[in-house]
Protein backbone atom coordinates (compact mmCIF):
# COMPACT_ATOMS: atom_id res chain seq x y z
CA UNK A 1 0.00 0.00 0.00
CA UNK A 2 2.90 2.32 0.65
CA UNK A 3 4.05 1.71 -2.92
CA UNK A 4 0.76 2.96 -4.34
CA UNK A 5 0.85 6.19 -2.38
CA UNK A 6 4.47 6.83 -3.22
CA UNK A 7 3.82 6.45 -6.95
CA UNK A 8 6.27 3.55 -7.46
CA UNK A 9 3.85 1.46 -9.58
CA UNK A 10 4.26 1.57 -13.35
CA UNK A 11 0.76 2.14 -14.56
CA UNK A 12 -2.70 3.14 -13.54
CA UNK A 13 -3.94 -0.38 -14.39
CA UNK A 14 -1.78 -1.89 -11.69
CA UNK A 15 -3.05 0.74 -9.24
CA UNK A 16 -6.65 -0.18 -10.11
CA UNK A 17 -5.87 -3.90 -9.68
CA UNK A 18 -4.33 -3.37 -6.26
CA UNK A 19 -7.20 -1.09 -5.25
CA UNK A 20 -9.74 -3.72 -6.36
CA UNK A 21 -7.88 -6.47 -4.48
CA UNK A 22 -7.76 -4.42 -1.28
CA UNK A 23 -11.45 -3.60 -1.50
CA UNK A 24 -12.29 -7.26 -2.08
CA UNK A 25 -10.25 -8.23 0.97
CA UNK A 26 -11.99 -5.57 3.05
CA UNK A 27 -15.43 -6.71 1.88
CA UNK A 28 -14.52 -10.29 2.70
CA UNK A 29 -13.28 -9.30 6.13
CA UNK A 30 -16.43 -7.28 6.73
CA UNK A 31 -18.61 -10.23 5.69
CA UNK A 32 -16.60 -12.58 7.90
CA UNK A 33 -16.93 -10.17 10.81
CA UNK A 34 -20.68 -9.83 10.21
CA UNK A 35 -21.10 -13.63 10.01
CA UNK A 36 -19.05 -14.11 13.16
CA UNK A 37 -21.14 -11.53 15.04
CA UNK A 38 -24.39 -13.17 13.91
CA UNK A 39 -23.16 -16.59 15.08
CA UNK A 40 -22.11 -15.15 18.43
CA UNK A 41 -25.52 -13.47 18.86
CA UNK A 42 -27.37 -16.70 18.05
CA UNK A 43 -25.16 -18.65 20.47
CA UNK A 44 -25.79 -16.07 23.19
CA UNK A 45 -29.56 -16.24 22.62
CA UNK A 46 -29.51 -20.04 22.82
CA UNK A 47 -27.52 -19.86 26.03
CA UNK A 48 -29.97 -17.39 27.55
CA UNK A 49 -32.92 -19.60 26.58
CA UNK A 50 -31.23 -22.72 27.93
CA UNK A 51 -30.47 -20.92 31.19
CA UNK A 52 -34.05 -19.65 31.50
CA UNK A 53 -35.57 -23.10 30.85
CA UNK A 54 -33.13 -24.79 33.25
CA UNK A 55 -33.90 -22.19 35.92
CA UNK A 56 -37.64 -22.66 35.42
CA UNK A 57 -37.37 -26.44 35.65
CA UNK A 58 -35.27 -26.25 38.82
CA UNK A 59 -37.85 -24.00 40.46
CA UNK A 60 -40.79 -26.21 39.51
CA UNK A 61 -42.24 -24.08 36.72
CA UNK A 62 -43.88 -25.80 33.78
CA UNK A 63 -44.34 -24.39 30.29
CA UNK A 64 -48.00 -23.82 29.43
CA UNK A 65 -49.67 -24.35 26.11
CA UNK A 66 -51.48 -21.55 24.31
CA UNK A 67 -54.77 -23.22 25.24
CA UNK A 68 -53.88 -23.20 28.95
CA UNK A 69 -52.88 -19.53 28.79
CA UNK A 70 -56.12 -18.61 27.00
CA UNK A 71 -58.19 -20.50 29.56
CA UNK A 72 -56.43 -18.67 32.40
CA UNK A 73 -57.18 -15.29 30.79
CA UNK A 74 -60.82 -16.30 30.29
CA UNK A 75 -61.08 -17.42 33.93
CA UNK A 76 -59.75 -14.03 35.06
CA UNK A 77 -62.29 -12.13 32.92
CA UNK A 78 -65.33 -14.27 33.74
CA UNK A 79 -64.77 -16.71 36.58
CA UNK A 80 -66.80 -19.89 36.34
CA UNK A 81 -69.14 -20.83 39.14
CA UNK A 82 -69.89 -24.33 40.33
CA UNK A 83 -73.61 -25.05 40.16
CA UNK A 84 -75.44 -27.27 42.60
CA UNK A 85 -77.57 -30.16 41.35
CA UNK A 86 -80.75 -28.16 42.07
CA UNK A 87 -79.49 -25.19 40.04
CA UNK A 88 -78.56 -27.48 37.14
CA UNK A 89 -82.06 -28.96 37.26
CA UNK A 90 -83.63 -25.49 37.12
CA UNK A 91 -81.58 -24.63 34.03
CA UNK A 92 -82.45 -28.00 32.45
CA UNK A 93 -86.15 -27.36 33.16
CA UNK A 94 -86.03 -23.98 31.38
CA UNK A 95 -84.20 -25.60 28.47
CA UNK A 96 -86.73 -28.42 28.28
CA UNK A 97 -89.75 -26.11 28.38
CA UNK A 98 -88.35 -23.94 25.59
CA UNK A 99 -87.50 -26.98 23.47
CA UNK A 100 -91.15 -28.02 23.82
CA UNK A 101 -92.33 -24.52 22.81
CA UNK A 102 -90.02 -24.58 19.78
CA UNK A 103 -91.22 -28.02 18.73
CA UNK A 104 -94.87 -26.95 19.11
CA UNK A 105 -94.31 -23.80 17.02
CA UNK A 106 -92.42 -25.72 14.33
CA UNK A 107 -95.15 -28.40 14.06
CA UNK A 108 -97.88 -25.78 13.76
CA UNK A 109 -96.07 -23.69 11.16
CA UNK A 110 -94.84 -26.68 9.15
CA UNK A 111 -98.45 -27.86 8.92
CA UNK A 112 -99.47 -24.39 7.73
CA UNK A 113 -96.61 -24.38 5.18
CA UNK A 114 -97.63 -27.81 3.89
CA UNK A 115 -101.27 -26.68 3.51
CA UNK A 116 -100.16 -23.53 1.65
CA UNK A 117 -97.98 -25.56 -0.72
CA UNK A 118 -100.78 -28.02 -1.43
CA UNK A 119 -103.13 -25.10 -2.09
CA UNK A 120 -100.60 -23.65 -4.57
CA UNK A 121 -99.87 -20.53 -2.55
CA UNK A 122 -96.08 -20.58 -2.68
CA UNK A 123 -95.71 -16.93 -1.62
CA UNK A 124 -97.65 -17.65 1.54
CA UNK A 125 -95.58 -20.81 2.13
CA UNK A 126 -92.39 -18.77 1.80
CA UNK A 127 -93.61 -16.13 4.23
CA UNK A 128 -94.63 -18.86 6.70
CA UNK A 129 -91.17 -20.40 6.38
CA UNK A 130 -89.58 -17.03 7.21
CA UNK A 131 -91.97 -16.65 10.13
CA UNK A 132 -91.03 -20.13 11.37
CA UNK A 133 -87.30 -19.34 11.34
CA UNK A 134 -87.90 -15.98 13.08
CA UNK A 135 -90.09 -17.59 15.77
CA UNK A 136 -87.60 -20.39 16.43
CA UNK A 137 -84.73 -17.93 16.68
CA UNK A 138 -86.74 -15.71 19.05
CA UNK A 139 -87.62 -18.65 21.29
CA UNK A 140 -83.98 -19.79 21.38
CA UNK A 141 -82.87 -16.28 22.35
CA UNK A 142 -85.54 -16.12 25.06
CA UNK A 143 -84.35 -19.45 26.41
CA UNK A 144 -80.72 -18.32 26.57
CA UNK A 145 -81.75 -15.04 28.18
CA UNK A 146 -83.75 -16.84 30.86
CA UNK A 147 -80.86 -19.25 31.57
CA UNK A 148 -78.43 -16.31 31.86
CA UNK A 149 -80.76 -14.63 34.38
CA UNK A 150 -80.80 -17.83 36.42
CA UNK A 151 -77.00 -18.08 36.31
CA UNK A 152 -76.73 -14.46 37.42
CA UNK A 153 -78.99 -15.20 40.37
CA UNK A 154 -76.90 -18.24 41.29
CA UNK A 155 -73.71 -16.17 41.22
CA UNK A 156 -75.02 -13.78 43.89
C-alpha positions as CSV (number, residue, x, y, z in Angstrom):
1,X,0.0,0.0,0.0
2,X,2.9,2.3,0.7
3,X,4.0,1.7,-2.9
4,X,0.8,3.0,-4.3
5,X,0.8,6.2,-2.4
6,X,4.5,6.8,-3.2
7,X,3.8,6.5,-6.9
8,X,6.3,3.5,-7.5
9,X,3.9,1.5,-9.6
10,X,4.3,1.6,-13.3
11,X,0.8,2.1,-14.6
12,X,-2.7,3.1,-13.5
13,X,-3.9,-0.4,-14.4
14,X,-1.8,-1.9,-11.7
15,X,-3.1,0.7,-9.2
16,X,-6.6,-0.2,-10.1
17,X,-5.9,-3.9,-9.7
18,X,-4.3,-3.4,-6.3
19,X,-7.2,-1.1,-5.2
20,X,-9.7,-3.7,-6.4
21,X,-7.9,-6.5,-4.5
22,X,-7.8,-4.4,-1.3
23,X,-11.5,-3.6,-1.5
24,X,-12.3,-7.3,-2.1
25,X,-10.3,-8.2,1.0
26,X,-12.0,-5.6,3.1
27,X,-15.4,-6.7,1.9
28,X,-14.5,-10.3,2.7
29,X,-13.3,-9.3,6.1
30,X,-16.4,-7.3,6.7
31,X,-18.6,-10.2,5.7
32,X,-16.6,-12.6,7.9
33,X,-16.9,-10.2,10.8
34,X,-20.7,-9.8,10.2
35,X,-21.1,-13.6,10.0
36,X,-19.1,-14.1,13.2
37,X,-21.1,-11.5,15.0
38,X,-24.4,-13.2,13.9
39,X,-23.2,-16.6,15.1
40,X,-22.1,-15.1,18.4
41,X,-25.5,-13.5,18.9
42,X,-27.4,-16.7,18.1
43,X,-25.2,-18.6,20.5
44,X,-25.8,-16.1,23.2
45,X,-29.6,-16.2,22.6
46,X,-29.5,-20.0,22.8
47,X,-27.5,-19.9,26.0
48,X,-30.0,-17.4,27.6
49,X,-32.9,-19.6,26.6
50,X,-31.2,-22.7,27.9
51,X,-30.5,-20.9,31.2
52,X,-34.1,-19.7,31.5
53,X,-35.6,-23.1,30.9
54,X,-33.1,-24.8,33.3
55,X,-33.9,-22.2,35.9
56,X,-37.6,-22.7,35.4
57,X,-37.4,-26.4,35.6
58,X,-35.3,-26.3,38.8
59,X,-37.8,-24.0,40.5
60,X,-40.8,-26.2,39.5
61,X,-42.2,-24.1,36.7
62,X,-43.9,-25.8,33.8
63,X,-44.3,-24.4,30.3
64,X,-48.0,-23.8,29.4
65,X,-49.7,-24.3,26.1
66,X,-51.5,-21.5,24.3
67,X,-54.8,-23.2,25.2
68,X,-53.9,-23.2,28.9
69,X,-52.9,-19.5,28.8
70,X,-56.1,-18.6,27.0
71,X,-58.2,-20.5,29.6
72,X,-56.4,-18.7,32.4
73,X,-57.2,-15.3,30.8
74,X,-60.8,-16.3,30.3
75,X,-61.1,-17.4,33.9
76,X,-59.8,-14.0,35.1
77,X,-62.3,-12.1,32.9
78,X,-65.3,-14.3,33.7
79,X,-64.8,-16.7,36.6
80,X,-66.8,-19.9,36.3
81,X,-69.1,-20.8,39.1
82,X,-69.9,-24.3,40.3
83,X,-73.6,-25.0,40.2
84,X,-75.4,-27.3,42.6
85,X,-77.6,-30.2,41.4
86,X,-80.7,-28.2,42.1
87,X,-79.5,-25.2,40.0
88,X,-78.6,-27.5,37.1
89,X,-82.1,-29.0,37.3
90,X,-83.6,-25.5,37.1
91,X,-81.6,-24.6,34.0
92,X,-82.4,-28.0,32.5
93,X,-86.2,-27.4,33.2
94,X,-86.0,-24.0,31.4
95,X,-84.2,-25.6,28.5
96,X,-86.7,-28.4,28.3
97,X,-89.8,-26.1,28.4
98,X,-88.4,-23.9,25.6
99,X,-87.5,-27.0,23.5
100,X,-91.1,-28.0,23.8
101,X,-92.3,-24.5,22.8
102,X,-90.0,-24.6,19.8
103,X,-91.2,-28.0,18.7
104,X,-94.9,-26.9,19.1
105,X,-94.3,-23.8,17.0
106,X,-92.4,-25.7,14.3
107,X,-95.1,-28.4,14.1
108,X,-97.9,-25.8,13.8
109,X,-96.1,-23.7,11.2
110,X,-94.8,-26.7,9.2
111,X,-98.4,-27.9,8.9
112,X,-99.5,-24.4,7.7
113,X,-96.6,-24.4,5.2
114,X,-97.6,-27.8,3.9
115,X,-101.3,-26.7,3.5
116,X,-100.2,-23.5,1.7
117,X,-98.0,-25.6,-0.7
118,X,-100.8,-28.0,-1.4
119,X,-103.1,-25.1,-2.1
120,X,-100.6,-23.7,-4.6
121,X,-99.9,-20.5,-2.5
122,X,-96.1,-20.6,-2.7
123,X,-95.7,-16.9,-1.6
124,X,-97.7,-17.7,1.5
125,X,-95.6,-20.8,2.1
126,X,-92.4,-18.8,1.8
127,X,-93.6,-16.1,4.2
128,X,-94.6,-18.9,6.7
129,X,-91.2,-20.4,6.4
130,X,-89.6,-17.0,7.2
131,X,-92.0,-16.6,10.1
132,X,-91.0,-20.1,11.4
133,X,-87.3,-19.3,11.3
134,X,-87.9,-16.0,13.1
135,X,-90.1,-17.6,15.8
136,X,-87.6,-20.4,16.4
137,X,-84.7,-17.9,16.7
138,X,-86.7,-15.7,19.0
139,X,-87.6,-18.6,21.3
140,X,-84.0,-19.8,21.4
141,X,-82.9,-16.3,22.4
142,X,-85.5,-16.1,25.1
143,X,-84.3,-19.4,26.4
144,X,-80.7,-18.3,26.6
145,X,-81.7,-15.0,28.2
146,X,-83.7,-16.8,30.9
147,X,-80.9,-19.3,31.6
148,X,-78.4,-16.3,31.9
149,X,-80.8,-14.6,34.4
150,X,-80.8,-17.8,36.4
151,X,-77.0,-18.1,36.3
152,X,-76.7,-14.5,37.4
153,X,-79.0,-15.2,40.4
154,X,-76.9,-18.2,41.3
155,X,-73.7,-16.2,41.2
156,X,-75.0,-13.8,43.9
